[in-house]
Amino acid sequence: MSRDDIVRENQAIYDVYDRHHLQIILKRFLDFNRQRLERTCSSMPERQVKFIDALALLFHCNHPMLPGYVGREAPCGISGFAPSKTDLARGRSIAKSFCVQRYDSSSAAIWGIFLMGSMGTIAQTHRSDLDIWICCAPHLGREQKKLLQEKCEKISRWATTLQLEVHFFLMDCDMFRDGSISDLDEESSGSAQRYLLLDEFYRTGIYIAGRYPMWWFIPAGQEREYEKIASDLLSRRYIESKVILDFGPLPEIPRNEFIGAAIWQLYKAIESPYKSILKLFLLETYVANFLGGHPLCLVLKQKIYKGKIKMNEVDAYVMVYRRIESYFKSEQQEERLALLQRAFYFKINRALSRTEVSSDSTWQLRYLDEIVKHWGWKPQQIAELDQRASWRVNKVVDEREQLIAALNYTYQKLNEIISQSLTPHAISTQEINVLGRKLKAAYEIRDGKIELINPDLSKNLQEERIFISCASSNDYGQSESEQDKSWMIHESSSDLAFHFGSHKSLIKSNKNLAMSLVWGFYNGVISSATAFDFSDKIPLKTQQECVQLIKILESWMRAKQNIAPHQNFLRAAVPTDVLLLINFDNFKEDPEDIFDGYYISETIDAFNYGEDEENLIISIDVVEKNSWNEITVKRYEGNSALFDGVQHYLSMAVPGSNQSLPSLSIRCVGFDHAKAIEKRVWSWFQSITKAYYSLSSSKNARFVFKVAGEYGSMAYKKGRFDFCFYKNIRQLTGYLCEPQSNFSPMVVDSNSIESQLLIEIAKRNEADAIEMYVEKLDNVISVYICDERGSLYVEHIKGSGKRQNLRYLQLYIYNVSQRIAENHSNFLGMRSKIPFNRYIIEKHGRHDYKIEAQHSDGATPVIDEGIKVQLYLDENNFIRYDFYTLGVSLFWKDWGEQIFEELISTIEEKRRQGQRASFLIEDIDVGGCVEFLSSFGSMQLTQYLNLKHSLEMRLKHLHR
């Protein structure tokens, strides 16, 4: 292709694009920016204008006396910026010693500075924060960007001294075009909406200093030719590359961004619902392809190119409103249009009913008044909206429901339209998970969760007085057994007769009184300053409890935020704080209330009180806060309340893992002896958490206690804690004797077990060791044996031969433990035997025991006068026995079921011959029967002891 052909092909472009034309375009953009900057400063007090005036200088210079100085190596210098005399004077007004340094423009660290968002718009107020893009040079390395970020943070802190909230965003235009932008956090939408962010930048960004966006020089109608035109402008030097920064074109917004952007706005609606609803509505107009779906930044650029700018009409927020208004009118959606108008009015945040609009008013106020009159709003409607900061609870709840309905409808409509496209979403999986968690925390409704009702709608929901009433199905003629209480919180005043039963005044109704009060406190409806009125049906005791509970909540929640930090949503929610409310709302109609007249000291066991051993814990309300700042309330009542409450709490962390249990507070509400109950429950929880969650704990522990006259045990099995109960100590020890797959130590609640001996035994229980405790009384020898896996075997030896029985028992333990050590080295590693510790028990009182170690000389006990047993399985998998005693061997295959009678005859014959033959067993070899006898694949000592005992009882029975 010849040079003439190239000229002809591009003639139309170059007829338009000459240097003079480009200068006109640049001048129009700069004039537009100047007017917006003037509007920005006109809405700010003088001290804040000082920040805007100094902004470019602070980043251009690196002077140690200027705000933001982080060291000599900090990157600085703005491309193309030359401080004027006015700039220098401003610098000296901040730091008298200031003097400007000279920079090589080619090495400038910063290519541009832009104000973003509501500044210079109708939505700017004295409380508006400043979002500022610092467009850094692509050549900056990671360390230099880190220093520049530190500089930004220091300048932000200086801005706070001027009552300004400033957020800086470091932007690299090359990385932005490549799709590399910051991760999701509280201020940045991450990958959720890159092109939508670019749309916002082009239509709201106010140029402060540095290079100009290439986008300014490409006509809106030729956005799809952006790259070609930009390349030609630079190659023909119509524009110098040193004056340009390039974030790229925006012919349209890719559909794959909209779902991520919608989810982001749903999240932002938690704190700023009206601003977010505006942005969601705008997304819908884009997705619905209304007016061609053209981004608003292109509409703005067209107007600037035409040169007919009416500043009010090209105001960023007005343009958003006009686009959505036209869309809703075309769809005949009057209700959504009404919400749009309210959202726009609240976003502008100027109370027309409290301000007289005149020619001296700000341009924002005059223009808003013009818009509202066009809507046809009445003064009464405007006055009601202007009172939003003091809206009461029911009004806030109604408005919130409308907002959530609108948010959900818009999101579903966006999803419906976009789902037709097969393009994958732009938002990353991790970011969509984070946003999903935030939305779940804010909007999910589930049983027991406290719903936050005030997303920046009213400034103060607190009621001066509330009225609490209680209704039940019995009030409507149903039987007593069908009663179903419902607690109701009403607005109150001195006219209680009017308010009682008035549905208009009803604030909250719930079957759980504690949950209603927690809801009221968490939403700021009730505080310790709120006065309470009660219906006559509510006992004085419950009235006092309500007041007391609010004080408890005020202390417990004093440092808790409504919005959790962003980093908490990078993972699943975990409980962080738990409040247990003991016996709240537990009045009885019966005047013989079991609590009346109780006077107990802190040493009395509240789990086994009095002669009837009553459990004083009637109910537990578990108030739980998690890392996402969700609050839930769960109530447990009846005999199992204590166990349900502890199970609920312990389920929040897995024993033996790196998880920690949440911080725990325990309060007993309303009783004279509340402190004693609190102390008892606290000690019980401490004992349990020490057993399962301390450094020395084991998730295999068996926690033993006594409640309401019954013995109980708690164990962690299959991912949860299970409770079992036993009517007496014998049943309990039967449970403790059960086989274990691994070492399972006993942990005994010392405050609720009267057997001090069991407590002392549990303290000495060790893995891979055997402890034998012998208590010698006049008529009986009691033996307690803890085996290598923590199981407890108890035997009471009576009769004249009890000392001989004890010797045989020790011999048997010695023989069997050696076999265990030899066959099951997984317990002991390289050890050749299991330690066998013997103790003597001396009883000095009813519950006073002295335990002393019995020292052994280490000699192997040899008796060889008893019975040795060999077990095996026959061809039908039945257990069979071979016996050996005093040189005689008896085999099942020879004697069958008669082998036991033959063994007895053999021993009696040996005795007649004068030999010391015994019916006691001194060793058992289970051989190949292990898997048949034990479900754990190996035998432990207590299993051997039970096997010995059952065989000896059978022989004893036959010998009679």
Secondary structure as UniProt FT lines:
FT   HELIX           3..9
FT   HELIX           11..16
FT   HELIX           19..42
FT   HELIX           46..60
FT   TURN            64..65
FT   TURN            67..68
FT   TURN            72..73
FT   TURN            79..80
FT   HELIX           85..94
FT   TURN            96..97
FT   HELIX           105..107
FT   STRAND          110..116
FT   TURN            117..120
FT   TURN            122..123
FT   TURN            126..127
FT   STRAND          130..136
FT   TURN            138..139
FT   HELIX           142..160
FT   TURN            161..163
FT   STRAND          166..171
FT   HELIX           173..178
FT   HELIX           190..193
FT   HELIX           194..204
FT   STRAND          206..210
FT   STRAND          212..213
FT   HELIX           214..217
FT   HELIX           220..225
FT   HELIX           226..235
FT   TURN            236..237
FT   HELIX           241..243
FT   STRAND          244..245
FT   HELIX           255..257
FT   HELIX           258..268
FT   TURN            269..271
FT   HELIX           273..287
FT   TURN            288..289
FT   HELIX           290..293
FT   HELIX           296..306
FT   TURN            311..314
FT   HELIX           316..331
FT   HELIX           334..348
FT   HELIX           352..354
FT   TURN            359..360
FT   HELIX           363..375
FT   HELIX           379..386
FT   HELIX           388..390
FT   HELIX           393..418
FT   TURN            419..420
FT   HELIX           429..443
FT   TURN            447..448
FT   STRAND          465..471
FT   HELIX           473..476
FT   HELIX           480..482
FT   STRAND          486..491
FT   HELIX           496..499
FT   TURN            500..501
FT   HELIX           503..505
FT   STRAND          506..510
FT   HELIX           513..522
FT   TURN            523..524
FT   TURN            528..529
FT   STRAND          531..534
FT   TURN            536..537
FT   HELIX           540..556
FT   TURN            557..559
FT   HELIX           566..570
FT   STRAND          575..582
FT   TURN            591..592
FT   TURN            594..597
FT   TURN            602..603
FT   TURN            606..607
FT   TURN            610..613
FT   STRAND          619..626
FT   TURN            627..628
FT   STRAND          631..637
FT   TURN            639..640
FT   HELIX           641..650
FT   TURN            651..652
FT   TURN            655..656
FT   STRAND          663..668
FT   TURN            672..673
FT   HELIX           674..693
FT   TURN            695..696
FT   TURN            699..700
FT   STRAND          702..707
FT   TURN            708..709
FT   STRAND          710..717
FT   TURN            718..719
FT   STRAND          720..726
FT   HELIX           729..736
FT   STRAND          746..748
FT   TURN            750..752
FT   HELIX           756..764
FT   TURN            767..768
FT   STRAND          770..776
FT   STRAND          780..786
FT   TURN            788..789
FT   STRAND          792..798
FT   TURN            800..801
FT   HELIX           802..823
FT   HELIX           825..828
FT   TURN            829..830
FT   STRAND          836..843
FT   STRAND          849..854
FT   STRAND          867..873
FT   TURN            875..876
FT   STRAND          879..885
FT   TURN            886..887
FT   STRAND          888..890
FT   HELIX           892..895
FT   HELIX           896..898
FT   HELIX           899..912
FT   TURN            913..914
FT   STRAND          921..925
FT   HELIX           927..929
FT   HELIX           930..933
FT   TURN            935..936
FT   HELIX           941..959
//
